[in-house]
Amino acid sequence: MNSYLFYTDEGATLSPSGRYVENCQLIGWEKGESSQDALNALLQEAKWIKASGFCIEKIKSCLIAEKTPEMELFCE
């Protein structure tokens, strides 16, 4: 399976000096055959994402590790 990071540009944080800063929020990471499969698995596992009000349609993914035939041989 492939590994994905999920993030959104919704939200903000406070800087060390106490200033309000709009930024991207890392939502989580998960494995799946596709980014949609991985997102579905993440949403099943981390119910807080929807409960916190994040818009699921605005969540973006980034492929961080791709399954290759060489990986299958190494992992067996």
Secondary structure, 3 states (H helix, E strand, C coil): CEEEEEEECCCEEECCCCCEEECCEEEEEEEECCHHHHHHHHHHHCCHHHHCCCCHHHCEEEEEECCCHHHHHHHC
